[in-house]
């Protein structure tokens, strides 16, 4: 269970978690409900404090995706381009109880980017009229280190170029 889910589930159970002025966790709610959550709160104290700091809009890492958690409904993922901090997204969901940056797992390629693949990707970028050298370098760099990105761009090249193998 992530700290954001702990905060959300505790709130749904009637337990409010917030930061005290001293930077510790302030717990309020019905005594029985608080007692049900104390062991989890103690075990994950440092992580919950960090999540509450992010929830308060303190600086955090930039992220392209932010799962936003609510007390009475399912979470929603907010996508940001360019990457954003929690503080920048704070107005997006004022009724949210927590949010945390989403960091996708990157699947490493099993082999280096082949010359033919790179040529096809570059040809596809030219086809869609992408001419910005920084963007082109970013796409090629991502294809070199992320198998899913490579698969995506090579599939686009195969689907849209007249003869991607001759690109």
OpenMM code with the backbone's topology and positions (N, CA, C; nanometers):
from openmm import Vec3, app, unit

residues = "UNK UNK UNK UNK UNK UNK UNK UNK UNK UNK UNK UNK UNK UNK UNK UNK UNK UNK UNK UNK UNK UNK UNK UNK UNK UNK UNK UNK UNK UNK UNK UNK UNK UNK UNK UNK UNK UNK UNK UNK UNK UNK UNK UNK UNK UNK UNK UNK UNK UNK UNK UNK UNK UNK UNK UNK UNK UNK UNK UNK UNK UNK UNK UNK UNK UNK UNK UNK UNK UNK UNK UNK UNK UNK UNK UNK UNK UNK UNK UNK UNK UNK UNK UNK UNK UNK UNK UNK UNK UNK UNK UNK UNK UNK UNK UNK UNK UNK UNK UNK UNK UNK UNK UNK UNK UNK UNK UNK UNK UNK UNK UNK UNK UNK UNK UNK UNK UNK UNK UNK UNK UNK UNK UNK UNK UNK UNK UNK UNK UNK UNK UNK UNK UNK UNK UNK UNK UNK UNK UNK UNK UNK UNK UNK UNK UNK UNK UNK UNK UNK UNK UNK UNK UNK UNK UNK UNK UNK UNK UNK UNK UNK UNK UNK UNK UNK UNK".split()
positions = [
    Vec3(0.0848, -0.1174, 0.0000),
    Vec3(0.0000, 0.0000, 0.0000),
    Vec3(0.0896, 0.1240, 0.0000),
    Vec3(0.0677, 0.2117, -0.0956),
    Vec3(0.1472, 0.3339, -0.1045),
    Vec3(0.1020, 0.4330, 0.0029),
    Vec3(0.1871, 0.5303, 0.0374),
    Vec3(0.1466, 0.6300, 0.1362),
    Vec3(0.0187, 0.7040, 0.0966),
    Vec3(0.0032, 0.7349, -0.0310),
    Vec3(-0.1182, 0.8041, -0.0757),
    Vec3(-0.2420, 0.7192, -0.0521),
    Vec3(-0.2310, 0.5889, -0.0746),
    Vec3(-0.3448, 0.4999, -0.0510),
    Vec3(-0.3727, 0.4893, 0.0977),
    Vec3(-0.2684, 0.4834, 0.1801),
    Vec3(-0.2875, 0.4807, 0.3252),
    Vec3(-0.3640, 0.6051, 0.3702),
    Vec3(-0.3233, 0.7212, 0.3207),
    Vec3(-0.3895, 0.8468, 0.3559),
    Vec3(-0.5353, 0.8435, 0.3115),
    Vec3(-0.5589, 0.7975, 0.1897),
    Vec3(-0.6948, 0.7920, 0.1361),
    Vec3(-0.7819, 0.6942, 0.2133),
    Vec3(-0.7303, 0.5734, 0.2378),
    Vec3(-0.8087, 0.4709, 0.3074),
    Vec3(-0.8348, 0.5101, 0.4525),
    Vec3(-0.7359, 0.5691, 0.5159),
    Vec3(-0.7550, 0.6145, 0.6543),
    Vec3(-0.8641, 0.7210, 0.6584),
    Vec3(-0.8614, 0.8132, 0.5633),
    Vec3(-0.9634, 0.9187, 0.5588),
    Vec3(-1.1014, 0.8585, 0.5378),
    Vec3(-1.1109, 0.7586, 0.4497),
    Vec3(-1.2390, 0.6917, 0.4253),
    Vec3(-1.2887, 0.6224, 0.5516),
    Vec3(-1.1955, 0.5829, 0.6396),
    Vec3(-1.2295, 0.5168, 0.7661),
    Vec3(-1.2519, 0.6188, 0.8790),
    Vec3(-1.2452, 0.7477, 0.8455),
    Vec3(-1.2707, 0.8508, 0.9452),
    Vec3(-1.1476, 0.9014, 1.0177),
    Vec3(-1.0292, 0.8714, 0.9637),
    Vec3(-0.9039, 0.9142, 1.0270),
    Vec3(-0.8369, 1.0167, 0.9368),
    Vec3(-0.8161, 1.1352, 0.9900),
    Vec3(-0.7501, 1.2403, 0.9145),
    Vec3(-0.6017, 1.2452, 0.9465),
    Vec3(-0.5188, 1.2472, 0.8436),
    Vec3(-0.3742, 1.2586, 0.8601),
    Vec3(-0.3298, 1.3907, 0.8001),
    Vec3(-0.2521, 1.4652, 0.8764),
    Vec3(-0.1990, 1.5916, 0.8270),
    Vec3(-0.0634, 1.6146, 0.8923),
    Vec3(0.0059, 1.7180, 0.8450),
    Vec3(0.1350, 1.7534, 0.9036),
    Vec3(0.1134, 1.8523, 1.0174),
    Vec3(0.1812, 1.8279, 1.1276),
    Vec3(0.1779, 1.9244, 1.2379),
    Vec3(0.2773, 2.0349, 1.2062),
    Vec3(0.2730, 2.1420, 1.2818),
    Vec3(0.3674, 2.2514, 1.2597),
    Vec3(0.5109, 2.2073, 1.2855),
    Vec3(0.5280, 2.0989, 1.3623),
    Vec3(0.6622, 2.0462, 1.3899),
    Vec3(0.7099, 1.9500, 1.2818),
    Vec3(0.6223, 1.9222, 1.1820),
    Vec3(0.6615, 1.8331, 1.0733),
    Vec3(0.6366, 1.6871, 1.1019),
    Vec3(0.5581, 1.6561, 1.2048),
    Vec3(0.5221, 1.5176, 1.2345),
    Vec3(0.3784, 1.4938, 1.1885),
    Vec3(0.3347, 1.3694, 1.1997),
    Vec3(0.1994, 1.3362, 1.1552),
    Vec3(0.0992, 1.3707, 1.2654),
    Vec3(-0.0027, 1.4449, 1.2286),
    Vec3(-0.1137, 1.4771, 1.3181),
    Vec3(-0.2284, 1.3849, 1.2789),
    Vec3(-0.2778, 1.3046, 1.3752),
    Vec3(-0.3828, 1.2075, 1.3492),
    Vec3(-0.5078, 1.2499, 1.4263),
    Vec3(-0.6204, 1.2624, 1.3548),
    Vec3(-0.7468, 1.2964, 1.4208),
    Vec3(-0.8541, 1.1993, 1.3758),
    Vec3(-0.9511, 1.1748, 1.4621),
    Vec3(-1.0623, 1.0872, 1.4277),
    Vec3(-1.1085, 1.0082, 1.5473),
    Vec3(-1.2049, 0.9219, 1.5237),
    Vec3(-1.2602, 0.8340, 1.6256),
    Vec3(-1.1489, 0.7456, 1.6823),
    Vec3(-1.1466, 0.7294, 1.8141),
    Vec3(-1.0407, 0.6531, 1.8806),
    Vec3(-1.0232, 0.5126, 1.8271),
    Vec3(-1.1338, 0.4419, 1.8026),
    Vec3(-1.1248, 0.3039, 1.7520),
    Vec3(-1.0648, 0.3020, 1.6113),
    Vec3(-1.1081, 0.3973, 1.5276),
    Vec3(-1.0549, 0.4035, 1.3913),
    Vec3(-0.9067, 0.4393, 1.3936),
    Vec3(-0.8697, 0.5359, 1.4771),
    Vec3(-0.7280, 0.5733, 1.4897),
    Vec3(-0.6458, 0.4530, 1.5323),
    Vec3(-0.6955, 0.3778, 1.6308),
    Vec3(-0.6220, 0.2591, 1.6778),
    Vec3(-0.6038, 0.1558, 1.5675),
    Vec3(-0.7023, 0.1432, 1.4790),
    Vec3(-0.6893, 0.0475, 1.3665),
    Vec3(-0.5749, 0.0868, 1.2737),
    Vec3(-0.5460, 0.2158, 1.2641),
    Vec3(-0.4464, 0.2651, 1.1691),
    Vec3(-0.3088, 0.2922, 1.2295),
    Vec3(-0.2970, 0.2950, 1.3603),
    Vec3(-0.1702, 0.3353, 1.4233),
    Vec3(-0.0506, 0.2499, 1.3811),
    Vec3(-0.0670, 0.1186, 1.3743),
    Vec3(0.0466, 0.0321, 1.3384),
    Vec3(0.0965, 0.0642, 1.1978),
    Vec3(0.0047, 0.0823, 1.1033),
    Vec3(0.0432, 0.1138, 0.9654),
    Vec3(0.1091, 0.2509, 0.9597),
    Vec3(0.0517, 0.3478, 1.0313),
    Vec3(0.1060, 0.4836, 1.0314),
    Vec3(0.2471, 0.4839, 1.0894),
    Vec3(0.2671, 0.4125, 1.1980),
    Vec3(0.4011, 0.4073, 1.2590),
    Vec3(0.5015, 0.3401, 1.1663),
    Vec3(0.4586, 0.2306, 1.1037),
    Vec3(0.5487, 0.1548, 1.0160),
    Vec3(0.5918, 0.2364, 0.8948),
    Vec3(0.5027, 0.3183, 0.8400),
    Vec3(0.5309, 0.3930, 0.7168),
    Vec3(0.5419, 0.5435, 0.7425),
    Vec3(0.5756, 0.5801, 0.8656),
    Vec3(0.5750, 0.7191, 0.9098),
    Vec3(0.6516, 0.8132, 0.8154),
    Vec3(0.7767, 0.7806, 0.7842),
    Vec3(0.8595, 0.8697, 0.7012),
    Vec3(0.7980, 0.8885, 0.5632),
    Vec3(0.7475, 0.7804, 0.5040),
    Vec3(0.6872, 0.7897, 0.3707),
    Vec3(0.5578, 0.8709, 0.3733),
    Vec3(0.4790, 0.8523, 0.4787),
    Vec3(0.3539, 0.9271, 0.4913),
    Vec3(0.3831, 1.0755, 0.5093),
    Vec3(0.4844, 1.1082, 0.5877),
    Vec3(0.5225, 1.2484, 0.6061),
    Vec3(0.5605, 1.3090, 0.4712),
    Vec3(0.6390, 1.2379, 0.3919),
    Vec3(0.6779, 1.2892, 0.2598),
    Vec3(0.5553, 1.3081, 0.1699),
    Vec3(0.4628, 1.2119, 0.1740),
    Vec3(0.3415, 1.2235, 0.0925),
    Vec3(0.2572, 1.3421, 0.1381),
    Vec3(0.2489, 1.3637, 0.2683),
    Vec3(0.1734, 1.4784, 0.3193),
    Vec3(0.2405, 1.6094, 0.2810),
    Vec3(0.3737, 1.6108, 0.2789),
    Vec3(0.4445, 1.7324, 0.2349),
    Vec3(0.4116, 1.7625, 0.0891),
    Vec3(0.4143, 1.6587, 0.0054),
    Vec3(0.3799, 1.6766, -0.1351),
    Vec3(0.2357, 1.7219, -0.1454),
    Vec3(0.1477, 1.6625, -0.0653),
    Vec3(0.0073, 1.7008, -0.0652),
    Vec3(-0.0124, 1.8447, -0.0220),
    Vec3(0.0797, 1.8972, 0.0573),
    Vec3(0.0712, 2.0363, 0.1010),
    Vec3(0.1311, 2.1307, -0.0026),
    Vec3(0.1806, 2.0753, -0.1125),
    Vec3(0.2338, 2.1584, -0.2194),
    Vec3(0.3814, 2.1898, -0.2051),
    Vec3(0.4516, 2.1184, -0.1182),
    Vec3(0.5946, 2.1428, -0.1062),
    Vec3(0.6656, 2.0876, -0.2286),
    Vec3(0.7866, 2.1348, -0.2555),
    Vec3(0.8576, 2.0886, -0.3744),
    Vec3(0.8727, 1.9368, -0.3769),
    Vec3(0.8596, 1.8815, -0.4928),
    Vec3(0.8779, 1.7383, -0.5129),
    Vec3(0.9314, 1.7185, -0.6530),
    Vec3(0.9591, 1.5977, -0.6852),
    Vec3(1.0105, 1.5710, -0.8180),
    Vec3(0.9039, 1.5968, -0.9230),
    Vec3(0.9492, 1.6349, -1.0399),
    Vec3(0.8581, 1.6504, -1.1527),
    Vec3(0.8145, 1.5121, -1.1981),
    Vec3(0.6947, 1.5036, -1.2484),
    Vec3(0.6452, 1.3771, -1.2993),
    Vec3(0.5501, 1.4035, -1.4157),
    Vec3(0.5477, 1.3128, -1.5109),
    Vec3(0.4574, 1.3239, -1.6250),
    Vec3(0.3168, 1.2794, -1.5872),
    Vec3(0.3057, 1.1925, -1.4883),
    Vec3(0.1753, 1.1423, -1.4465),
    Vec3(0.1565, 1.1545, -1.2969),
    Vec3(0.0356, 1.1888, -1.2576),
    Vec3(0.0030, 1.2050, -1.1154),
    Vec3(-0.1262, 1.1308, -1.0844),
    Vec3(-0.1192, 1.0142, -1.0154),
    Vec3(-0.2427, 0.9541, -0.9655),
    Vec3(-0.2987, 1.0451, -0.8546),
    Vec3(-0.4237, 1.0846, -0.8699),
    Vec3(-0.4909, 1.1705, -0.7739),
    Vec3(-0.5926, 1.0825, -0.7007),
    Vec3(-0.5857, 1.0798, -0.5670),
    Vec3(-0.6714, 0.9944, -0.4856),
    Vec3(-0.7804, 1.0764, -0.4186),
    Vec3(-0.9003, 1.0178, -0.4145),
    Vec3(-1.0169, 1.0820, -0.3550),
    Vec3(-1.0728, 0.9930, -0.2443),
    Vec3(-1.1453, 1.0519, -0.1520),
    Vec3(-1.2045, 0.9755, -0.0427),
    Vec3(-1.3230, 0.8919, -0.0910),
    Vec3(-1.4028, 0.9447, -0.1813),
    Vec3(-1.5283, 0.8792, -0.2158),
    Vec3(-1.5353, 0.8245, -0.3583),
    Vec3(-1.4235, 0.8212, -0.4294),
    Vec3(-1.4270, 0.7661, -0.5651),
    Vec3(-1.2902, 0.7126, -0.6032),
    Vec3(-1.2858, 0.6463, -0.7181),
    Vec3(-1.1610, 0.5860, -0.7641),
    Vec3(-1.0593, 0.6928, -0.8011),
    Vec3(-0.9301, 0.6587, -0.7921),
    Vec3(-0.8269, 0.7549, -0.8316),
    Vec3(-0.8318, 0.7841, -0.9806),
    Vec3(-0.7775, 0.8985, -1.0171),
    Vec3(-0.7684, 0.9419, -1.1559),
    Vec3(-0.6231, 0.9777, -1.1818),
    Vec3(-0.5704, 0.9407, -1.2987),
    Vec3(-0.4336, 0.9772, -1.3327),
    Vec3(-0.4380, 1.1014, -1.4206),
    Vec3(-0.3656, 1.2045, -1.3771),
    Vec3(-0.3556, 1.3283, -1.4533),
    Vec3(-0.2234, 1.3240, -1.5281),
    Vec3(-0.2279, 1.3414, -1.6589),
    Vec3(-0.1063, 1.3432, -1.7401),
    Vec3(-0.0628, 1.4869, -1.7625),
    Vec3(0.0677, 1.5113, -1.7504),
    Vec3(0.1212, 1.6465, -1.7623),
    Vec3(0.2318, 1.6496, -1.8677),
    Vec3(0.2261, 1.7468, -1.9533),
    Vec3(0.3324, 1.7664, -2.0497),
    Vec3(0.3506, 1.9163, -2.0667),
    Vec3(0.4604, 1.9737, -2.0226),
    Vec3(0.5784, 1.9074, -1.9676),
    Vec3(0.5518, 1.8537, -1.8274),
    Vec3(0.6493, 1.7797, -1.7748),
    Vec3(0.6387, 1.7246, -1.6408),
    Vec3(0.6054, 1.8354, -1.5421),
    Vec3(0.5338, 1.7994, -1.4356),
    Vec3(0.4905, 1.8999, -1.3389),
    Vec3(0.5121, 1.8518, -1.1962),
    Vec3(0.5184, 1.9458, -1.1047),
    Vec3(0.5252, 1.9141, -0.9617),
    Vec3(0.3840, 1.9128, -0.9054),
    Vec3(0.3700, 1.8628, -0.7840),
    Vec3(0.2399, 1.8615, -0.7189),
    Vec3(0.1862, 2.0034, -0.7034),
    Vec3(0.2735, 2.0955, -0.6675),
    Vec3(0.2303, 2.2334, -0.6465),
    Vec3(0.1663, 2.2897, -0.7733),
    Vec3(0.2210, 2.2542, -0.8871),
    Vec3(0.1672, 2.3031, -1.0135),
    Vec3(0.0315, 2.2412, -1.0446),
    Vec3(0.0072, 2.1198, -0.9934),
    Vec3(-0.1185, 2.0501, -1.0186),
    Vec3(-0.2216, 2.0699, -0.9082),
    Vec3(-0.1898, 2.1456, -0.8048),
    Vec3(-0.2763, 2.1519, -0.6870),
    Vec3(-0.4172, 2.2014, -0.7177),
    Vec3(-0.4343, 2.2844, -0.8185),
    Vec3(-0.5671, 2.3336, -0.8521),
    Vec3(-0.6487, 2.2375, -0.9360),
    Vec3(-0.5874, 2.1324, -0.9854),
    Vec3(-0.6551, 2.0384, -1.0742),
    Vec3(-0.7643, 1.9612, -1.0011),
    Vec3(-0.7391, 1.9227, -0.8782),
    Vec3(-0.8333, 1.8398, -0.8030),
    Vec3(-0.8415, 1.8886, -0.6581),
    Vec3(-0.9139, 1.9959, -0.6327),
    Vec3(-0.9174, 2.0517, -0.4977),
    Vec3(-0.9799, 1.9585, -0.3936),
    Vec3(-1.0626, 1.8615, -0.4362),
    Vec3(-1.1242, 1.7699, -0.3414),
    Vec3(-1.0424, 1.6420, -0.3202),
    Vec3(-0.9231, 1.6353, -0.3767),
    Vec3(-0.8376, 1.5175, -0.3628),
    Vec3(-0.7827, 1.5084, -0.2206),
    Vec3(-0.7591, 1.3843, -0.1760),
    Vec3(-0.6996, 1.3649, -0.0436),
    Vec3(-0.5496, 1.3405, -0.0525),
    Vec3(-0.5017, 1.2982, -0.1685),
    Vec3(-0.3586, 1.2738, -0.1845),
    Vec3(-0.3244, 1.2622, -0.3320),
    Vec3(-0.1965, 1.2821, -0.3613),
    Vec3(-0.1440, 1.2647, -0.4966),
    Vec3(0.0012, 1.2237, -0.4832),
    Vec3(0.0485, 1.1478, -0.5778),
    Vec3(0.1893, 1.1081, -0.5753),
    Vec3(0.2403, 1.1005, -0.7179),
    Vec3(0.3671, 1.1326, -0.7369),
    Vec3(0.4196, 1.1248, -0.8737),
    Vec3(0.4251, 0.9799, -0.9206),
    Vec3(0.3947, 0.9617, -1.0463),
    Vec3(0.3991, 0.8294, -1.1074),
    Vec3(0.5296, 0.8164, -1.1849),
    Vec3(0.6050, 0.7135, -1.1561),
    Vec3(0.7283, 0.6882, -1.2285),
    Vec3(0.7148, 0.5536, -1.2988),
    Vec3(0.6985, 0.5556, -1.4294),
    Vec3(0.6804, 0.4293, -1.5002),
    Vec3(0.8086, 0.3454, -1.5000),
    Vec3(0.7894, 0.2154, -1.5003),
    Vec3(0.9039, 0.1252, -1.5110),
    Vec3(0.9508, 0.1261, -1.6562),
    Vec3(1.0796, 0.1363, -1.6762),
    Vec3(1.1346, 0.1371, -1.8113),
    Vec3(1.1939, 0.0004, -1.8397),
    Vec3(1.1457, -0.0594, -1.9468),
    Vec3(1.1947, -0.1904, -1.9897),
    Vec3(1.3158, -0.1685, -2.0785),
    Vec3(1.4299, -0.2194, -2.0366),
    Vec3(1.5542, -0.2022, -2.1110),
    Vec3(1.5527, -0.2857, -2.2385),
    Vec3(1.6008, -0.2311, -2.3504),
    Vec3(1.6088, -0.3096, -2.4742),
    Vec3(1.7086, -0.4248, -2.4579),
    Vec3(1.6821, -0.5341, -2.5282),
    Vec3(1.7714, -0.6498, -2.5203),
    Vec3(1.8918, -0.6366, -2.6121),
    Vec3(1.8873, -0.5403, -2.7046),
    Vec3(1.9982, -0.5186, -2.7987),
    Vec3(2.0066, -0.3695, -2.8302),
    Vec3(2.1227, -0.3237, -2.8766),
    Vec3(2.1348, -0.1830, -2.9153),
    Vec3(2.0393, -0.1498, -3.0311),
    Vec3(2.0073, -0.0228, -3.0445),
    Vec3(1.9222, 0.0231, -3.1537),
    Vec3(1.9935, -0.0036, -3.2863),
    Vec3(1.9305, -0.0830, -3.3706),
    Vec3(1.9907, -0.1192, -3.4988),
    Vec3(1.9886, 0.0012, -3.5937),
    Vec3(2.0865, 0.0057, -3.6830),
    Vec3(2.0968, 0.1148, -3.7802),
    Vec3(1.9693, 0.1265, -3.8625),
    Vec3(1.9124, 0.0119, -3.9053),
    Vec3(1.7892, 0.0143, -3.9850),
    Vec3(1.6732, 0.0722, -3.9048),
    Vec3(1.6662, 0.0363, -3.7769),
    Vec3(1.5591, 0.0897, -3.6914),
    Vec3(1.5723, 0.2418, -3.6768),
    Vec3(1.6950, 0.2865, -3.6508),
    Vec3(1.7181, 0.4300, -3.6355),
    Vec3(1.6830, 0.5040, -3.7645),
    Vec3(1.7226, 0.4487, -3.8785),
    Vec3(1.6923, 0.5108, -4.0076),
    Vec3(1.5409, 0.5203, -4.0290),
    Vec3(1.4690, 0.4141, -3.9954),
    Vec3(1.3234, 0.4131, -4.0123),
    Vec3(1.2575, 0.5156, -3.9190),
    Vec3(1.3047, 0.5238, -3.7951),
    Vec3(1.2494, 0.6208, -3.6998),
    Vec3(1.2753, 0.7629, -3.7485),
    Vec3(1.3970, 0.7893, -3.7959),
    Vec3(1.4296, 0.9231, -3.8479),
    Vec3(1.3449, 0.9567, -3.9705),
    Vec3(1.3221, 0.8583, -4.0568),
    Vec3(1.2387, 0.8808, -4.1749),
    Vec3(1.0935, 0.9108, -4.1342),
    Vec3(1.0441, 0.8393, -4.0320),
    Vec3(0.9088, 0.8647, -3.9850),
    Vec3(0.8980, 1.0049, -3.9232),
    Vec3(0.9998, 1.0441, -3.8456),
    Vec3(0.9994, 1.1792, -3.7880),
    Vec3(0.9979, 1.2841, -3.8993),
    Vec3(1.0717, 1.2599, -4.0069),
    Vec3(1.0706, 1.3523, -4.1214),
    Vec3(0.9326, 1.3531, -4.1872),
    Vec3(0.8699, 1.2362, -4.1981),
    Vec3(0.7374, 1.2253, -4.2574),
    Vec3(0.6347, 1.3093, -4.1809),
    Vec3(0.6445, 1.3096, -4.0486),
    Vec3(0.5491, 1.3882, -3.9694),
    Vec3(0.5967, 1.5326, -3.9502),
    Vec3(0.7032, 1.5666, -4.0231),
    Vec3(0.7589, 1.7018, -4.0250),
    Vec3(0.8140, 1.7469, -3.8898),
    Vec3(0.8736, 1.6517, -3.8176),
    Vec3(0.9434, 1.6862, -3.6935),
    Vec3(1.0851, 1.7257, -3.7318),
    Vec3(1.1191, 1.8514, -3.7119),
    Vec3(1.2506, 1.9013, -3.7538),
    Vec3(1.3348, 1.9536, -3.6382),
    Vec3(1.2777, 1.9603, -3.5193),
    Vec3(1.3512, 2.0127, -3.4044),
    Vec3(1.4613, 1.9139, -3.3647),
    Vec3(1.5899, 1.9545, -3.3738),
    Vec3(1.6991, 1.8625, -3.3419),
    Vec3(1.6931, 1.8087, -3.1988),
    Vec3(1.6490, 1.8896, -3.1043),
    Vec3(1.6408, 1.8432, -2.9647),
    Vec3(1.5357, 1.7335, -2.9504),
    Vec3(1.4222, 1.7504, -3.0156),
    Vec3(1.3161, 1.6495, -3.0097),
    Vec3(1.3614, 1.5206, -3.0773),
    Vec3(1.4256, 1.5339, -3.1921),
    Vec3(1.4754, 1.4161, -3.2642),
    Vec3(1.5774, 1.3414, -3.1789),
    Vec3(1.6693, 1.4154, -3.1165),
    Vec3(1.7702, 1.3529, -3.0300),
    Vec3(1.7038, 1.2848, -2.9100),
    Vec3(1.5997, 1.3478, -2.8548),
    Vec3(1.5289, 1.2883, -2.7410),
    Vec3(1.4610, 1.1580, -2.7805),
    Vec3(1.3976, 1.1547, -2.8981),
    Vec3(1.3305, 1.0338, -2.9450),
    Vec3(1.4326, 0.9212, -2.9655),
    Vec3(1.5420, 0.9512, -3.0322),
    Vec3(1.6441, 0.8478, -3.0562),
    Vec3(1.7038, 0.8006, -2.9239),
    Vec3(1.7328, 0.8937, -2.8342),
    Vec3(1.7862, 0.8569, -2.7022),
    Vec3(1.6898, 0.7685, -2.6247),
    Vec3(1.5613, 0.8017, -2.6295),
    Vec3(1.4621, 0.7209, -2.5600),
    Vec3(1.4544, 0.5814, -2.6220),
    Vec3(1.4640, 0.5736, -2.7550),
    Vec3(1.4607, 0.4430, -2.8220),
    Vec3(1.5834, 0.3581, -2.7881),
    Vec3(1.6938, 0.4228, -2.7545),
    Vec3(1.8152, 0.3498, -2.7187),
    Vec3(1.8062, 0.2894, -2.5791),
    Vec3(1.7250, 0.3495, -2.4910),
    Vec3(1.7219, 0.3019, -2.3520),
    Vec3(1.5868, 0.2473, -2.3062),
    Vec3(1.4827, 0.2566, -2.3910),
    Vec3(1.3482, 0.2157, -2.3503),
    Vec3(1.2877, 0.1279, -2.4604),
    Vec3(1.2715, -0.0009, -2.4309),
    Vec3(1.2221, -0.0965, -2.5303),
    Vec3(1.0800, -0.0630, -2.5752),
    Vec3(0.9959, -0.0149, -2.4842),
    Vec3(0.8585, 0.0182, -2.5216),
    Vec3(0.8545, 0.1377, -2.6166),
    Vec3(0.9377, 0.2380, -2.5922),
    Vec3(0.9453, 0.3529, -2.6828),
    Vec3(0.9953, 0.3076, -2.8197),
    Vec3(1.0967, 0.2228, -2.8198),
    Vec3(1.1501, 0.1715, -2.9465),
    Vec3(1.0420, 0.0974, -3.0240),
    Vec3(0.9683, 0.0109, -2.9533),
    Vec3(0.8606, -0.0635, -3.0184),
    Vec3(0.7569, 0.0311, -3.0779),
    Vec3(0.7199, 0.1332, -3.0024),
    Vec3(0.6206, 0.2291, -3.0487),
    Vec3(0.6665, 0.2991, -3.1768),
    Vec3(0.7876, 0.3550, -3.1739),
    Vec3(0.8350, 0.4319, -3.2892),
    Vec3(0.8620, 0.3435, -3.4107),
    Vec3(0.9133, 0.2240, -3.3903),
    Vec3(0.9362, 0.1366, -3.5060),
    Vec3(0.8037, 0.0887, -3.5655),
    Vec3(0.7017, 0.0652, -3.4805),
    Vec3(0.5693, 0.0281, -3.5328),
    Vec3(0.5083, 0.1426, -3.6133),
    Vec3(0.5235, 0.2646, -3.5653),
    Vec3(0.4716, 0.3804, -3.6395),
    Vec3(0.5406, 0.3906, -3.7751),
    Vec3(0.6731, 0.3719, -3.7764),
    Vec3(0.7474, 0.3782, -3.9025),
    Vec3(0.7003, 0.2689, -3.9976),
    Vec3(0.6837, 0.1465, -3.9470),
    Vec3(0.6379, 0.0359, -4.0318),
    Vec3(0.4985, 0.0614, -4.0875),
    Vec3(0.4117, 0.1212, -4.0057),
    Vec3(0.2732, 0.1423, -4.0472),
    Vec3(0.2572, 0.2589, -4.1442),
    Vec3(0.3415, 0.3604, -4.1327),
    Vec3(0.3162, 0.4829, -4.2078),
    Vec3(0.4139, 0.5119, -4.3210),
    Vec3(0.5295, 0.4495, -4.3193),
    Vec3(0.6244, 0.4720, -4.4284),
    Vec3(0.5958, 0.3764, -4.5428),
    Vec3(0.6122, 0.4211, -4.6670),
    Vec3(0.5855, 0.3336, -4.7818),
    Vec3(0.6719, 0.2081, -4.7807),
    Vec3(0.7989, 0.2191, -4.7458),
    Vec3(0.8884, 0.1051, -4.7373),
    Vec3(0.9899, 0.1323, -4.6279),
    Vec3(0.9549, 0.1054, -4.4997),
    Vec3(1.0411, 0.1441, -4.3875),
    Vec3(1.1775, 0.0770, -4.3917),
    Vec3(1.1899, -0.0388, -4.4547),
    Vec3(1.3208, -0.1048, -4.4582),
    Vec3(1.4197, -0.0320, -4.5484),
    Vec3(1.3682, 0.0524, -4.6399),
    Vec3(1.4568, 0.1294, -4.7295),
    Vec3(1.4732, 0.2729, -4.6854),
    Vec3(1.4214, 0.3052, -4.5699),
    Vec3(1.4271, 0.4443, -4.5204),
    Vec3(1.5692, 0.4888, -4.4981),
] * unit.nanometer
topology = app.Topology()
chain = topology.addChain("A")
for resn in residues:
    res = topology.addResidue(resn, chain)
    for name in ("N", "CA", "C"):
        topology.addAtom(name, app.Element.getBySymbol(name[0]), res)
